[in-house]
């Protein structure tokens, strides 16, 4: 799909508000972007009042729905600690609530978003499942949601007959799909996933350090046995193996992108010796570090 973004100027916004009927939903901006790995985020095409950097974060004066269709990254707000988000995740941004988010430098991400306001929008966003302290909703790959986003973008791009009214209805449909996904989320499973993804973020942030998993579990007020089981259910492997995988992924990146010796790579990725690093690397990847670099 072709990349696209549109931010309405004040005059266009006034026309949208005054159009009859306007259904109580005004679209403020819309977009679809593929952000490549290792690139600064957001890109330079953001208007000044929407642009932000990771250190300062951002506050906006509208609602936004963001859907990550590919890749992954991290989301944080004044109500939510840093949490990893993956493909199939939607998150909601609320007016006057500080937040920040960015794609992973390793994967980048593909994002769809729409900013909106209006009296009916405010009514919809007051529903119980749209919570400012729980704005992340795991939808999964949803062809219907993507199709509605694509129809919404096409409607605003080509500005056909009654495009203002049609686009308002499509935003309401998007929120309905997200609402249904939120209602289907089991509270216990949601709590488990939130704890696992919070801890997973800490593993990403501290991958080079020795990590005591029992202390990490205790810091989140859960037992290590519960945490290990929950982590494996949600992620598919144990936390210890996940931490090891992070270190090996970083080692592989260094082998490909630097001229560091195998011994230096082992040291910089926290392995106790070159021999141990080489043995583990071959066991997990099927090839030695030297052969991996040459390939």
C-alpha positions, 0 to 999 in steps of 0.5 A: 500500500502507498504511504500517506499522511494528511494533517488538516489545517485550521480552515479545513478543520472548520469546514469538517466541523460545519459539514452536515451531518458531521456525526459528532466525529471530526478527523484531525489527521490520518496516516500510514507509514513504514519506518525503517530500522535504525532510523530516527523517529519520528521522521522529519515529515511530522508537523512541529506541533506533532513532532517529539523526541524520546527524551521529552515525550509529547502531549497532544490535544486530541484522541489518536488511535495507532495500530502497529501492523508490522515490526515492534517497539515500545510505548510509555505514558504517564499512566503506563510504564515502558511496555513492548508493543508488537505487530497487531497492537493498537494503542490509544492516545488521550488529550493532555496525557504525556506519552512517548513511543518509538519503533525498535531500531532492530526492526522498525515498524509499520503504523496506521494512525488517525487523530480525531475529536468531536462530542461523539468521539468524547462519548465513545472514549468514555466507555469502560474499555477505553482506559487512559491507564490501560491504552494498549490493546492486543488486537492481532492481525485484523484484516477488517481493521486494516481494510477500514484504515485503507478505506479511510485513507482513500476517502480522505485522499480523493475527497469524493462525494460526502467524504467528510461524512463517510470518513467520520463513519469509518472512524466510528467503525474503527473504534467499534472494532477496537472496542470489540477487541478490548471487550474480548480481552480476559482481565487475568490474561491482560494482567499477565501479559502486562507484567511479562511485557514490562519485564521483557522491556527491562530485559531489552534495556539491560541485556548486557548485565547479569540479571537475577530473574528471581529479583526481577520477579520479586520487583513486580510482586510475583513469584519466580515460578509464576513469572517463569511460567507466565513468560514462557506462555506469553513469549514462547521461551523462558526468560533466561533463554530470552535474555540469552537470545538478546545477547546473541542477537547483539553479538551477531549484529556486532559480527556483521557490522563491526571489525571487532574480534570474536574475543572482543564481541564476547566481552562486549556482550557479557560472556565470560570467555571467548570459548563459552561464547563460541560454544553457545553461539554455535549451539544456538545458531548452528554456525561458529562466530567466524563462519557467521561473519564470513557468511 
